[in-house]
């Protein structure tokens, strides 16, 4: 079974594009949500997905812990085997995702400080 995971960061964003892609890819079950990647709710949705999958399932945007494979349909990464190269690729993706998150936080903090320095009310 193909199982999908769709998420957008803010309520104003639309999940429909992701849901359409997952549906076109043949996903029979899709977990979804509108929450920040840093939100505890995001972790809860991912735990729900991981709790649902079984050995042999194909999980889009998840991990191999339960014998399922990882297939990210918006990129060139398709990790279907549990081998050292697959593990390294998953870890590298995690490193770059964390880097992107840290850069976003740093830029947001810089922008907030600059706005405060110019007398803008924040919050």
Secondary structure, 3 states (H helix, E strand, C coil): CEEEEEEECCCCCCCHHHHHHHHHCCCCEEEEEECCCCCHHHHHHHHHHHHHCCCCCEECCCCCCCCCEEECCCCCCEECCCCHHHHHHHHHHHHHHHHHHHHHHHHHHHHHHHHHHCCCCCC
